[in-house]
Amino acid sequence: MGHVRHSWFCGDENSPSGYLINGFNAGRGYSGNRDMSNVEMIEVLKGPSSALYGRGEPGGTINITTKKPQFEEAGSFKLTGGSFNTYRAEGDYTNAITDNLAFRINGAHEDAESYRDHVYNKKTVLTPSFLYELSRDTKVSYELELVDQEAVMDRGIVAVEGKEFNRNRFYGEPGDGPVKIKALGHQVQVQHDFENDWALTAGASYRTSQFQGTATEATGYIAETNQVSRQRRYRDFNTEDLSLRFEFSGSVETLGLTHNLLVGGDAYEYELDRVVLRYRDNANKGDYAIDFDKPVYRDPKDLPAMGDNINDVELQKGQGVYFQDQIDLSDKWKAMFGMRYDNFSQEITNRLGDTNTVKSSYSFFNPRFGLVYELSNDARVYASYSEGARPNAGVDTKGNAHDPEQSHSYELGIKWDSQALGLRGTAAIFDTKKFNILASAPSGDGSTEAIGEATSKGFELDLAYDLTEDTLVSLAYAYIDAQNAKDIKLWGAPIKKGAGLANVPKHSGSLIVRHFAEIGNYEGNAGFIAKYVGEQVGDFTDQDFKLPSYQLLNLFANVSLNDSLELSFNIENLFNEEYYINSYQRAWTMPGAPRTFKASVKYTF
């Protein structure tokens, strides 16, 4: 994470702030990283798909589709083991209960240590689901998701010029124990297909989550004593999220033109309850400091008591309606016009001292336009423009609610798929601007301020080429110039126009080569993934702090012993490169993993 909590999508190396699961927003709350055990497909909608899609971030949308119940019995079980005492088991089973009722249950349990000293992670995920076919045209589905996770909260290493790189060193306190994450989610959807290809989808999602635990975190480096200053914080965050949505879609013929229509609406109510206790070094004098080179940890009973830091509750409400018309102008031309109206309201109550409540509300109309021209059966060019808005959580240092984040994005590209040449790909240029992006305080105390404007311009290329019948090559490259748009002063630090945003490399790319072959009497495939990430700013308020570029090479191999049994092998960071994944500031810089091995066996029935 960087100071600026941005989400550019185009070429973004950071985690998006929001994504969809089966069409519902899933970026709110505390559920940990999304487990892949019940993921059927990840749709990355950009280019022409983004131009003709009705909602999401300007520049692109990610929608995760989960595995659905089937009426024929099937299942699988997979065991994985790897470096740093990593063990994982996951299972999947589906079958019919009656002729029109089916169920599916997915689950996983993971227990892993880390290349980081005293860091570990345990996670259990369970996702049962049901599908009821009321008729040939009407289906009702229900899905439950249970997440139970505990992990040591780890901010990484303290980056100090001239000091030796040590990816293992931990500056927290083992006596703090793990942070516990719990989430419980429900989704219900109804889908009805009408005659003439019209369809209605409606549903509801309700999700609760909790993030609770204590962690000691670095706050800086004390050169005089070669120590790391620290703070200790207890967090208890609880969320409740209710979402409703519907979409009605179909086609009509008018004046010789085909209109592919989409009308929809959604609403949500999200509550975030936060309690934070904190103990902090006395003006970096080192009363809770630890040695930089040889950390000596405290007895748990000697860890400092903490006092009130944050105690508030935030309630967000939003309602939106949208309309979209994709028009088939001719065999070669398609145009899209869309409009979305959103109404947001926000209520934040500070329960520290004299209780006070801040309220705000906003309304927006955001258009989207798209144009696609089919150059040939294999290629088409597209252009799109979109605008977006969403509320910013929390208050500024003066206790005022933040204005919503707003954005607009242009994109121009070409997409082709030539079976004759065995070549598929997309190339695009983009220009995105965002307003009222929040920046977090370097101290990590939860304070935020809006930086004003930031821009992201660049180019993306994705290619897939069938080198032979048995060899597939995939190439991706992104150039991103993401920078501050105006001279500003943030947390006392002057930041010039053109300053780079944190954790966004200008150049990044990957090359994947996969070869399919018979190994003895067994079918298999093997290959490599080469990745390059360019230099990037490590702290928006400290432009001199840069994370160096790095290259990684990963190897993989899979072999099917029979129709039911498959073995997989992976080696990540083959050459044991030393590198940084990302940074929040110098005191919170996450080093990448060393050479890592992993093996899996999967049984399918």
Sequence and secondary structure as in RCSB ss.txt:
>XXXX:A:sequence
MGHVRHSWFCGDENSPSGYLINGFNAGRGYSGNRDMSNVEMIEVLKGPSSALYGRGEPGGTINITTKKPQFEEAG
SFKLTGGSFNTYRAEGDYTNAITDNLAFRINGAHEDAESYRDHVYNKKTVLTPSFLYELSRDTKVSYELELVDQE
AVMDRGIVAVEGKEFNRNRFYGEPGDGPVKIKALGHQVQVQHDFENDWALTAGASYRTSQFQGTATEATGYIAET
NQVSRQRRYRDFNTEDLSLRFEFSGSVETLGLTHNLLVGGDAYEYELDRVVLRYRDNANKGDYAIDFDKPVYRDP
KDLPAMGDNINDVELQKGQGVYFQDQIDLSDKWKAMFGMRYDNFSQEITNRLGDTNTVKSSYSFFNPRFGLVYEL
SNDARVYASYSEGARPNAGVDTKGNAHDPEQSHSYELGIKWDSQALGLRGTAAIFDTKKFNILASAPSGDGSTEA
IGEATSKGFELDLAYDLTEDTLVSLAYAYIDAQNAKDIKLWGAPIKKGAGLANVPKHSGSLIVRHFAEIGNYEGN
AGFIAKYVGEQVGDFTDQDFKLPSYQLLNLFANVSLNDSLELSFNIENLFNEEYYINSYQRAWTMPGAPRTFKAS
VKYTF
>XXXX:A:secstr
  SB     TT  S  S  EETTEE  SS   S  STTEEEEEEE THHHHT  SSSTT EEEEEE    SS EE
EEEEEEETTTEEEEEEEEEEESSSSEEEEEEEEEEEE  SSTT  EEEEEEEEEEEEESSSSEEEEEEEEEEEEE
E     B   TTS   TT   S GGG  EEEEEEEEEEEEEEE GGG EEEEEEEEEEEEEEEEEEEEEEEETTT
TEEEEEEEEEEEEEEEEEEEEEEEEEEEETTEEEEEEEEEEEEEEEEEEEEEEEE STTS TT EESSS     G
GGS   EEEEEEEEEEEEEEEEEEEEEE SSSEEEEEEEEEEEEEEEEEE SSS EEEEEEEEEEEEEEEEEEE 
SSSEEEEEEEEEEEE   SB TTS B   EEEEEEEEEEEEEETTTTEEEEEEEEEEEEES EEE TT SS EEE
  EEEEEEEEEEEEEEEETTEEEEEEEEEEEEEE S EEETTEEE TT B BT  SEEEEEEEEEEEEETTEEEE
EEEEEEEE  EES TT TT EE  EEEEEEEEEEESSSSEEEEEEEESTT    EEEEEETTEEEE   SEEEEE
EEEE 
